[in-house]
Amino acid sequence: MSHMQIEQLRGRLDELNSQLLELLSERAEIGQQIGEWKRNAGLPLHDPVREKEMLDRLAAQNSGPLDEATVRRLFGDIFKATLQVQIEAPAKRKLLVSRASHREDTVVQIGDTAIGGGEPVLVAGPCSVESREQVREVAAALKRAGVPVIRGGAFKPRTSPYDFQGLGFEGLKLLKEAADEFGLLTISEIVTPAHLEEAAQYVDIIQIGARNMQNFELLKAAGDMRKPVLLKRGLAATMDEFLHAAEYIVSRGNSQVMLIERGIRTYEKWTRNTLDISAVPLLKRESHLPVLVDVSHSTGRKDIMAPCAKAALAAGADGIMVETHPNPAAALSDADQQLDLGEFAEFVRDVQSSGLYRAIKS
């Protein structure tokens, strides 16, 4: 055999190698699709019965020069490689909420108020809507301070079933009434998917609370709407779990999602929860969604709310949430952590003086 013939044969081997690589890649892609179907159907990825049937069929088709054991070993390795691709596929998939999918900051625009990618926004109001007079007094204070968004709970998931559970839709109506009078946006927590459509008449931003961060049916229902959503981090949720919860909403077509760090549960007793300030730069780095910080639930202490708010803004937060009430001592929920209206005004001045936040006057 001449040198030229050897080179021709080597060239043919190179062609076959390229063809084999293309076929293996096509096989892996088909395997990924089958793996996705199996995962959605709740079926195991590995099917040893089918694998044995395929190996037996290939062994029967083999006409050499490779022996049966070699054929089984080679295709067994190919099957293992395909299975590994199926296992790793979800981890390698780019989340829609990630920077890898969308490099620019998402800005949620609601009327004249933009949340994300610019001037930080302050959200404030009572833990619970209790009466027309209460919520109107708070709305007037927010208007004076230039705060554009009023919060107020109407559906309250409480630790004890004997605690105040909120006024329901009547509370949402009172919140909307006060907000309209003073030109404010509204935000309130919704806990039941069936309530979302009716609640959308009264709230500009739907809040999904910490205890419902992994209420997947609620997340999917919120994703089916085209209404801004503020998603709170769970009591002990990891960053990965938090972003995947947001992915449930965004993957259904609702891109108007904001994240809020509200403290996590640790062994510390001096604060209600532990404010994970590192969550802010981490979320801003890994996700394009706006990130806010709730200094009331994270600390539970009035004396450190302003410093924590400034720390959050310095870390890159797009907004701060704080609770305020005309008479905290008489509040039906979270009495200890709500600022009275004088303390709230001082809080705004203190945070403003840092130069990190400027209230929007109208």
PEVEN-V8976 format. One record per residue. RES is the residue in one letter. SS is DSSP state (@ for helix, = for strand, . for the rest). Layout:
# PEVEN-V8976
<<RES & SS> <RES & SS>>
This chain:
# PEVEN-V8976
<<M & .> <S & .> <H & @> <M & @> <Q & @> <I & @> <E & @> <Q & @> <L & @> <R & @> <G & @> <R & @> <L & @> <D & @> <E & @> <L & @> <N & @> <S & @> <Q & @> <L & @> <L & @> <E & @> <L & @> <L & @> <S & @> <E & @> <R & @> <A & @> <E & @> <I & @> <G & @> <Q & @> <Q & @> <I & @> <G & @> <E & @> <W & @> <K & @> <R & @> <N & @> <A & @> <G & .> <L & .> <P & .> <L & .> <H & .> <D & .> <P & @> <V & @> <R & @> <E & @> <K & @> <E & @> <M & @> <L & @> <D & @> <R & @> <L & @> <A & @> <A & @> <Q & @> <N & .> <S & .> <G & .> <P & .> <L & .> <D & .> <E & @> <A & @> <T & @> <V & @> <R & @> <R & @> <L & @> <F & @> <G & @> <D & @> <I & @> <F & @> <K & @> <A & @> <T & @> <L & @> <Q & @> <V & @> <Q & @> <I & @> <E & @> <A & @> <P & @> <A & @> <K & @> <R & .> <K & .> <L & .> <L & .> <V & .> <S & => <R & .> <A & .> <S & .> <H & .> <R & .> <E & .> <D & .> <T & .> <V & .> <V & => <Q & => <I & => <G & .> <D & .> <T & => <A & => <I & => <G & .> <G & .> <G & .> <E & .> <P & .> <V & => <L & => <V & => <A & => <G & => <P & .> <C & .> <S & => <V & .> <E & .> <S & .> <R & @> <E & @> <Q & @> <V & @> <R & @> <E & @> <V & @> <A & @> <A & @> <A & @> <L & @> <K & @> <R & @> <A & @> <G & .> <V & .> <P & .> <V & => <I & => <R & => <G & .> <G & => <A & .> <F & .> <K & .> <P & .> <R & .> <T & .> <S & .> <P & .> <Y & .> <D & .> <F & .> <Q & .> <G & .> <L & .> <G & .> <F & @> <E & @> <G & @> <L & @> <K & @> <L & @> <L & @> <K & @> <E & @> <A & @> <A & @> <D & @> <E & @> <F & @> <G & .> <L & .> <L & => <T & => <I & => <S & => <E & => <I & .> <V & .> <T & .> <P & @> <A & @> <H & @> <L & @> <E & @> <E & @> <A & @> <A & .> <Q & .> <Y & .> <V & .> <D & .> <I & => <I & => <Q & => <I & => <G & .> <A & @> <R & @> <N & @> <M & .> <Q & .> <N & .> <F & @> <E & @> <L & @> <L & @> <K & @> <A & @> <A & @> <G & @> <D & @> <M & .> <R & .> <K & .> <P & => <V & => <L & => <L & => <K & => <R & .> <G & .> <L & .> <A & .> <A & .> <T & .> <M & @> <D & @> <E & @> <F & @> <L & @> <H & @> <A & @> <A & @> <E & @> <Y & @> <I & @> <V & @> <S & .> <R & .> <G & .> <N & .> <S & .> <Q & .> <V & => <M & => <L & => <I & => <E & => <R & .> <G & .> <I & => <R & .> <T & .> <Y & .> <E & .> <K & .> <W & .> <T & .> <R & .> <N & .> <T & => <L & .> <D & .> <I & .> <S & @> <A & @> <V & @> <P & @> <L & @> <L & @> <K & @> <R & @> <E & @> <S & => <H & .> <L & .> <P & => <V & => <L & => <V & => <D & => <V & @> <S & @> <H & @> <S & @> <T & @> <G & .> <R & .> <K & @> <D & @> <I & @> <M & @> <A & @> <P & @> <C & @> <A & @> <K & @> <A & @> <A & @> <L & @> <A & @> <A & .> <G & .> <A & .> <D & .> <G & => <I & => <M & => <V & => <E & => <T & => <H & .> <P & .> <N & .> <P & @> <A & @> <A & @> <A & .> <L & .> <S & .> <D & .> <A & @> <D & @> <Q & @> <Q & .> <L & => <D & .> <L & @> <G & @> <E & @> <F & @> <A & @> <E & @> <F & @> <V & @> <R & @> <D & @> <V & @> <Q & @> <S & @> <S & .> <G & .> <L & .> <Y & .> <R & .> <A & .> <I & .> <K & .> <S & .>>
